[in-house]
Amino acid sequence: MNIGILLVMIIGGAAGLFSTLFLVISLPVVIIWKIYRKIAKGIPLTM
């Protein structure tokens, strides 16, 4: 197999993996943060 294609596959796979992990981690964190602000400070969820 061509080394260039293999490098592109590895880099592309890593980029997809990191972007997926970022979304999976950040979405619950933002939701929990907004719920905390709603309870602690009375700020609406939609702000």
DOKOLGU-410054 format. One record per atom (N, C-alpha, C): x, y, z; residue number from 1; atom name; residue in one letter. Coordinates in steps of 0.05 Angstrom, whole numbers, plus 5000, padded with zeros to 4 digits. Atoms other than C-alpha are relative to their C-alpha. Last residue first. Example, Ala and Ser with C-alpha at 12.3 -4.5 7.8 and 13.67 -1.06 7.14 Angstrom:
<nodes>
- u / v / w / n / atom / res
- 4984 / 4976 / 4999 / 2 / N / S
- 5273 / 4979 / 5143 / 2 / CA / S
- 4985 / 5022 / 5014 / 2 / C / S
- 5018 / 4976 / 5000 / 1 / N / A
- 5246 / 4910 / 5156 / 1 / CA / A
- 5018 / 5024 / 5000 / 1 / C / A
</nodes>
This chain:
<nodes>
- u / v / w / n / atom / res
- 4980 / 4979 / 5003 / 47 / N / M
- 4415 / 5655 / 5537 / 47 / CA / M
- 5027 / 4989 / 4997 / 47 / C / M
- 4996 / 4992 / 5028 / 46 / N / T
- 4362 / 5602 / 5523 / 46 / CA / T
- 5020 / 5023 / 4996 / 46 / C / T
- 4984 / 5020 / 5015 / 45 / N / L
- 4367 / 5567 / 5590 / 45 / CA / L
- 5007 / 5010 / 4972 / 45 / C / L
- 5016 / 5018 / 5018 / 44 / N / P
- 4343 / 5630 / 5627 / 44 / CA / P
- 5018 / 4981 / 4985 / 44 / C / P
- 4997 / 4991 / 5028 / 43 / N / I
- 4389 / 5657 / 5682 / 43 / CA / I
- 4985 / 4980 / 4982 / 43 / C / I
- 5026 / 4993 / 5012 / 42 / N / G
- 4362 / 5644 / 5752 / 42 / CA / G
- 5002 / 5010 / 4972 / 42 / C / G
- 5002 / 4972 / 5005 / 41 / N / K
- 4431 / 5647 / 5784 / 41 / CA / K
- 4974 / 5009 / 4987 / 41 / C / K
- 4984 / 4983 / 4982 / 40 / N / A
- 4442 / 5580 / 5817 / 40 / CA / A
- 4994 / 5030 / 4997 / 40 / C / A
- 5006 / 5005 / 4972 / 39 / N / I
- 4387 / 5537 / 5785 / 39 / CA / I
- 5014 / 5021 / 5018 / 39 / C / I
- 5029 / 4996 / 4996 / 38 / N / K
- 4388 / 5566 / 5715 / 38 / CA / K
- 4993 / 4997 / 5029 / 38 / C / K
- 5006 / 4971 / 4999 / 37 / N / R
- 4464 / 5572 / 5717 / 37 / CA / R
- 4971 / 5006 / 5005 / 37 / C / R
- 4989 / 4989 / 4975 / 36 / N / Y
- 4470 / 5499 / 5737 / 36 / CA / Y
- 4995 / 5030 / 5001 / 36 / C / Y
- 5018 / 5007 / 4978 / 35 / N / I
- 4423 / 5478 / 5681 / 35 / CA / I
- 5010 / 5011 / 5027 / 35 / C / I
- 5023 / 4984 / 5002 / 34 / N / K
- 4465 / 5517 / 5631 / 34 / CA / K
- 4979 / 4994 / 5022 / 34 / C / K
- 4993 / 4973 / 4993 / 33 / N / W
- 4529 / 5485 / 5655 / 33 / CA / W
- 4976 / 5019 / 4999 / 33 / C / W
- 4998 / 5000 / 4971 / 32 / N / I
- 4498 / 5415 / 5652 / 32 / CA / I
- 5007 / 5029 / 5010 / 32 / C / I
- 5027 / 5004 / 4989 / 31 / N / I
- 4477 / 5428 / 5580 / 31 / CA / I
- 5000 / 5001 / 5030 / 31 / C / I
- 5014 / 4975 / 5004 / 30 / N / V
- 4545 / 5456 / 5561 / 30 / CA / V
- 4972 / 4998 / 5012 / 30 / C / V
- 4989 / 4980 / 4982 / 29 / N / V
- 4581 / 5397 / 5592 / 29 / CA / V
- 4985 / 5026 / 4997 / 29 / C / V
- 5010 / 5004 / 4973 / 28 / N / P
- 4534 / 5347 / 5558 / 28 / CA / P
- 5011 / 5021 / 5019 / 28 / C / P
- 5030 / 4996 / 4999 / 27 / N / L
- 4549 / 5378 / 5489 / 27 / CA / L
- 4989 / 4995 / 5028 / 27 / C / L
- 5008 / 4972 / 4995 / 26 / N / S
- 4624 / 5386 / 5501 / 26 / CA / S
- 4970 / 5003 / 5002 / 26 / C / S
- 4994 / 4990 / 4973 / 25 / N / I
- 4643 / 5313 / 5512 / 25 / CA / I
- 4988 / 5028 / 5004 / 25 / C / I
- 5011 / 5018 / 4980 / 24 / N / V
- 4609 / 5279 / 5453 / 24 / CA / V
- 5005 / 5011 / 5028 / 24 / C / V
- 5029 / 4997 / 4999 / 23 / N / L
- 4624 / 5338 / 5407 / 23 / CA / L
- 4987 / 4984 / 5022 / 23 / C / L
- 5006 / 4972 / 4991 / 22 / N / F
- 4698 / 5339 / 5424 / 22 / CA / F
- 4970 / 5004 / 5003 / 22 / C / F
- 4996 / 4999 / 4971 / 21 / N / L
- 4702 / 5263 / 5419 / 21 / CA / L
- 4994 / 5028 / 5011 / 21 / C / L
- 5022 / 5015 / 4987 / 20 / N / T
- 4672 / 5266 / 5349 / 20 / CA / T
- 5003 / 5000 / 5030 / 20 / C / T
- 5024 / 4983 / 5002 / 19 / N / S
- 4721 / 5320 / 5327 / 19 / CA / S
- 4976 / 4987 / 5013 / 19 / C / S
- 4998 / 4978 / 4981 / 18 / N / F
- 4779 / 5280 / 5355 / 18 / CA / F
- 4976 / 5019 / 4998 / 18 / C / F
- 5002 / 5010 / 4973 / 17 / N / L
- 4759 / 5216 / 5320 / 17 / CA / L
- 5000 / 5023 / 5020 / 17 / C / L
- 5028 / 5008 / 4996 / 16 / N / G
- 4746 / 5250 / 5253 / 16 / CA / G
- 4996 / 4991 / 5029 / 16 / C / G
- 5016 / 4976 / 4999 / 15 / N / A
- 4814 / 5284 / 5256 / 15 / CA / A
- 4971 / 4994 / 5005 / 15 / C / A
- 4995 / 4986 / 4974 / 14 / N / A
- 4848 / 5219 / 5276 / 14 / CA / A
- 4984 / 5026 / 5001 / 14 / C / A
- 5014 / 5015 / 4979 / 13 / N / G
- 4815 / 5182 / 5218 / 13 / CA / G
- 5004 / 5013 / 5027 / 13 / C / G
- 5029 / 4996 / 5002 / 12 / N / G
- 4836 / 5236 / 5169 / 12 / CA / G
- 4985 / 4985 / 5021 / 12 / C / G
- 5006 / 4972 / 4992 / 11 / N / I
- 4908 / 5235 / 5194 / 11 / CA / I
- 4970 / 5006 / 4999 / 11 / C / I
- 4995 / 4997 / 4971 / 10 / N / I
- 4912 / 5159 / 5191 / 10 / CA / I
- 4993 / 5028 / 5010 / 10 / C / I
- 5020 / 5015 / 4986 / 9 / N / M
- 4880 / 5154 / 5122 / 9 / CA / M
- 5003 / 5003 / 5031 / 9 / C / M
- 5025 / 4984 / 5003 / 8 / N / V
- 4924 / 5210 / 5094 / 8 / CA / V
- 4977 / 4986 / 5015 / 8 / C / V
- 4998 / 4976 / 4982 / 7 / N / L
- 4985 / 5174 / 5122 / 7 / CA / L
- 4975 / 5017 / 4999 / 7 / C / L
- 5001 / 5009 / 4972 / 6 / N / L
- 4964 / 5108 / 5090 / 6 / CA / L
- 5001 / 5023 / 5020 / 6 / C / L
- 5029 / 5006 / 4995 / 5 / N / I
- 4951 / 5142 / 5024 / 5 / CA / I
- 4996 / 4991 / 5028 / 5 / C / I
- 5015 / 4974 / 5000 / 4 / N / G
- 5021 / 5172 / 5025 / 4 / CA / G
- 4971 / 4996 / 5007 / 4 / C / G
- 4996 / 4988 / 4973 / 3 / N / I
- 5053 / 5105 / 5046 / 3 / CA / I
- 4985 / 5027 / 5001 / 3 / C / I
- 4985 / 4975 / 5002 / 2 / N / N
- 5024 / 5070 / 4984 / 2 / CA / N
- 5001 / 5014 / 5028 / 2 / C / N
- 5017 / 4976 / 5000 / 1 / N / M
- 5000 / 5000 / 5000 / 1 / CA / M
- 5018 / 5025 / 5000 / 1 / C / M
</nodes>
